[in-house]
Amino acid sequence: MKLQQATRYAIWAAVETASRPGELVSAGDLAAKFGVSQHHLAKVLRTLALAKVVSSTRGPAGGCMFIADPRRLTLYDIVALFENDWWNSEGASREGGGTSVADEVARVLGEIDRITSATLRSVTIQTLINNAARRRRREAAEQQALEEAAAAPFAEARARGA
């Protein structure tokens, strides 16, 4: 699925600010972290603030703080703020003159839209935060196992020589 740049920025900003509860995060920090335009990100943050996803404080010590419930806010909620009827495939059913082939294409596209919508509605911001934490722990454990495996022959040699 191809999402607009603003939608991707909004998802990144929501997850990042939600993962730092009670902390003001500046648009500059977020833009630098994700390598995106601060100006464009500021517009996205304004939309998130109007939707009561984040609160916004202006000024040099300002920033955004996540205020929504990360266990309830879904990807669908965020996507719906930025994408205009992307999930509505009714127009596709009228294309093609109502032939059986066009009707079948419209049916399949409608099913894809329903599956996509259901998936986006099932993934919360907290789910993404939890998955990222699990991945970091797994990667750290894998790295530690690799380091221990690499050091094992040297430890055995030292033990035999001691």
The 8 nearest C-alpha neighbors of each residue, nearest first, counted from 0:
[[1, 2, 115, 3, 112, 85, 111, 86],
 [0, 2, 3, 4, 7, 6, 85, 82],
 [3, 1, 6, 0, 4, 7, 82, 5],
 [2, 4, 6, 5, 7, 1, 82, 81],
 [3, 5, 7, 6, 8, 2, 9, 1],
 [6, 4, 8, 3, 7, 9, 43, 81],
 [7, 5, 9, 3, 8, 4, 81, 78],
 [6, 8, 10, 4, 9, 5, 11, 3],
 [9, 7, 5, 11, 6, 10, 12, 4],
 [10, 8, 6, 12, 7, 11, 13, 43],
 [9, 11, 13, 7, 12, 8, 14, 6],
 [12, 10, 8, 14, 9, 13, 15, 7],
 [13, 11, 9, 15, 10, 14, 16, 8],
 [14, 12, 10, 16, 15, 11, 17, 9],
 [13, 15, 17, 11, 12, 16, 124, 18],
 [14, 16, 12, 18, 17, 13, 11, 19],
 [15, 17, 19, 65, 13, 18, 14, 12],
 [18, 16, 14, 65, 19, 15, 20, 13],
 [17, 19, 15, 16, 20, 14, 128, 125],
 [20, 18, 16, 17, 22, 21, 15, 65],
 [21, 19, 22, 17, 18, 65, 16, 64],
 [20, 22, 64, 19, 23, 65, 66, 17],
 [21, 23, 20, 19, 64, 24, 16, 63],
 [24, 22, 64, 62, 63, 25, 21, 61],
 [23, 25, 62, 63, 22, 64, 26, 28],
 [26, 24, 62, 28, 27, 63, 29, 61],
 [25, 27, 29, 28, 30, 41, 37, 62],
 [28, 26, 30, 25, 29, 37, 31, 24],
 [29, 27, 31, 25, 26, 30, 32, 24],
 [28, 30, 32, 26, 31, 27, 33, 25],
 [31, 29, 35, 27, 37, 33, 28, 32],
 [30, 32, 34, 28, 29, 33, 27, 35],
 [33, 31, 29, 30, 34, 28, 35, 27],
 [32, 34, 30, 31, 35, 29, 11, 8],
 [35, 33, 31, 30, 32, 36, 29, 37],
 [34, 36, 30, 33, 37, 31, 40, 39],
 [35, 37, 39, 38, 30, 40, 34, 31],
 [38, 36, 40, 30, 39, 27, 41, 26],
 [37, 39, 41, 36, 40, 42, 26, 30],
 [40, 38, 42, 36, 41, 37, 43, 5],
 [39, 41, 37, 43, 42, 38, 36, 44],
 [42, 40, 44, 38, 43, 39, 37, 26],
 [43, 41, 45, 39, 40, 44, 46, 38],
 [42, 44, 40, 46, 41, 45, 9, 5],
 [43, 45, 47, 41, 46, 42, 48, 40],
 [46, 44, 48, 42, 43, 47, 49, 41],
 [45, 47, 49, 43, 44, 48, 50, 42],
 [46, 48, 44, 50, 52, 45, 49, 53],
 [49, 47, 53, 51, 45, 50, 46, 54],
 [48, 50, 46, 51, 47, 45, 52, 53],
 [49, 51, 47, 48, 52, 46, 53, 80],
 [52, 50, 48, 49, 53, 47, 67, 54],
 [53, 51, 67, 47, 50, 66, 48, 65],
 [54, 52, 65, 48, 66, 64, 51, 47],
 [55, 53, 64, 48, 63, 66, 65, 51],
 [54, 56, 63, 62, 48, 53, 57, 64],
 [57, 55, 61, 62, 63, 58, 54, 60],
 [58, 56, 61, 55, 62, 59, 60, 63],
 [57, 59, 61, 60, 56, 62, 25, 55],
 [58, 60, 61, 57, 62, 25, 56, 27],
 [61, 59, 58, 62, 57, 56, 25, 23],
 [62, 60, 56, 57, 58, 59, 25, 23],
 [61, 63, 25, 24, 23, 56, 55, 26],
 [64, 62, 55, 23, 24, 54, 53, 25],
 [63, 65, 23, 53, 54, 22, 16, 66],
 [64, 66, 53, 17, 16, 67, 52, 54],
 [67, 65, 53, 52, 64, 54, 68, 51],
 [68, 66, 52, 65, 69, 51, 53, 72],
 [67, 69, 70, 71, 72, 66, 52, 65],
 [70, 68, 125, 124, 72, 71, 67, 123],
 [71, 69, 125, 68, 123, 72, 124, 126],
 [72, 70, 68, 69, 123, 73, 124, 67],
 [73, 71, 69, 123, 68, 124, 70, 76],
 [74, 72, 123, 75, 76, 122, 120, 124],
 [73, 75, 119, 77, 76, 122, 78, 123],
 [74, 76, 119, 78, 120, 73, 77, 79],
 [77, 75, 73, 79, 74, 78, 72, 80],
 [76, 78, 74, 80, 79, 75, 10, 73],
 [77, 79, 75, 80, 81, 76, 82, 6],
 [78, 80, 76, 77, 82, 81, 75, 83],
 [81, 79, 77, 78, 82, 76, 46, 83],
 [80, 82, 78, 79, 6, 83, 5, 77],
 [83, 81, 79, 78, 85, 80, 84, 6],
 [82, 84, 85, 81, 79, 80, 86, 78],
 [85, 83, 87, 86, 82, 79, 88, 81],
 [84, 86, 83, 87, 82, 88, 79, 112],
 [87, 85, 84, 112, 88, 116, 113, 115],
 [86, 88, 84, 85, 89, 112, 90, 109],
 [87, 89, 91, 90, 109, 86, 108, 92],
 [90, 88, 91, 92, 87, 93, 109, 105],
 [91, 89, 88, 93, 92, 94, 87, 105],
 [90, 92, 94, 88, 89, 93, 105, 108],
 [91, 93, 105, 89, 90, 94, 102, 88],
 [94, 92, 91, 90, 97, 95, 96, 89],
 [95, 93, 91, 92, 96, 90, 101, 97],
 [94, 96, 101, 97, 98, 93, 92, 102],
 [95, 97, 98, 94, 93, 101, 102, 92],
 [98, 96, 95, 101, 102, 93, 99, 94],
 [97, 99, 101, 100, 96, 102, 95, 103],
 [98, 100, 102, 101, 103, 97, 104, 95],
 [99, 101, 103, 98, 102, 104, 97, 95],
 [102, 100, 104, 98, 95, 103, 99, 97],
 [103, 101, 99, 105, 100, 104, 97, 98],
 [104, 102, 106, 100, 105, 101, 99, 107],
 [103, 105, 101, 107, 106, 102, 108, 100],
 [104, 106, 92, 102, 108, 103, 91, 107],
 [107, 105, 103, 109, 104, 108, 102, 110],
 [108, 106, 110, 104, 109, 105, 103, 111],
 [109, 107, 111, 105, 110, 106, 104, 112],
 [108, 110, 112, 106, 107, 111, 88, 105],
 [109, 111, 113, 107, 112, 108, 114, 106],
 [112, 110, 108, 114, 109, 113, 115, 107],
 [111, 113, 109, 115, 110, 86, 114, 116],
 [114, 112, 110, 116, 111, 115, 117, 109],
 [115, 113, 117, 111, 116, 112, 118, 110],
 [116, 114, 112, 118, 113, 117, 111, 119],
 [115, 117, 113, 119, 118, 114, 112, 120],
 [118, 116, 120, 114, 115, 119, 113, 121],
 [117, 119, 115, 121, 120, 116, 114, 122],
 [118, 120, 75, 74, 116, 121, 122, 117],
 [121, 119, 75, 117, 118, 73, 122, 116],
 [120, 122, 118, 119, 117, 123, 73, 74],
 [123, 121, 73, 119, 120, 74, 126, 118],
 [124, 122, 73, 126, 125, 72, 70, 74],
 [123, 125, 69, 127, 126, 14, 73, 72],
 [124, 126, 69, 128, 70, 123, 127, 129],
 [127, 125, 123, 129, 124, 128, 130, 122],
 [126, 128, 130, 124, 125, 129, 131, 123],
 [129, 127, 125, 131, 126, 130, 132, 18],
 [130, 128, 126, 132, 131, 127, 125, 133],
 [129, 131, 133, 127, 132, 128, 126, 134],
 [130, 132, 134, 128, 133, 129, 127, 135],
 [133, 131, 135, 129, 134, 130, 136, 128],
 [134, 132, 130, 136, 131, 135, 137, 129],
 [133, 135, 137, 131, 132, 136, 138, 130],
 [136, 134, 132, 138, 133, 137, 139, 131],
 [137, 135, 139, 133, 134, 138, 140, 132],
 [138, 136, 134, 140, 139, 135, 133, 141],
 [137, 139, 141, 135, 140, 136, 134, 142],
 [140, 138, 142, 136, 141, 137, 135, 143],
 [141, 139, 143, 137, 142, 138, 144, 136],
 [142, 140, 138, 144, 143, 139, 137, 145],
 [141, 143, 139, 145, 140, 144, 138, 146],
 [142, 144, 140, 146, 145, 141, 147, 139],
 [143, 145, 141, 147, 142, 146, 148, 140],
 [146, 144, 148, 142, 143, 147, 149, 141],
 [145, 147, 143, 149, 148, 144, 150, 142],
 [146, 148, 150, 144, 149, 145, 151, 143],
 [149, 147, 145, 151, 146, 150, 144, 152],
 [148, 150, 146, 147, 151, 145, 152, 153],
 [149, 151, 147, 148, 153, 152, 146, 154],
 [150, 152, 154, 148, 153, 149, 147, 155],
 [153, 151, 155, 154, 150, 156, 149, 148],
 [154, 152, 156, 155, 151, 150, 157, 149],
 [153, 155, 151, 157, 156, 152, 158, 150],
 [156, 154, 158, 152, 153, 157, 151, 159],
 [157, 155, 153, 159, 158, 154, 160, 152],
 [158, 156, 160, 154, 155, 159, 161, 153],
 [157, 159, 155, 161, 156, 160, 154, 153],
 [160, 158, 156, 157, 161, 155, 154, 153],
 [161, 159, 157, 158, 156, 155, 154, 153],
 [160, 158, 159, 157, 156, 155, 154, 153]]
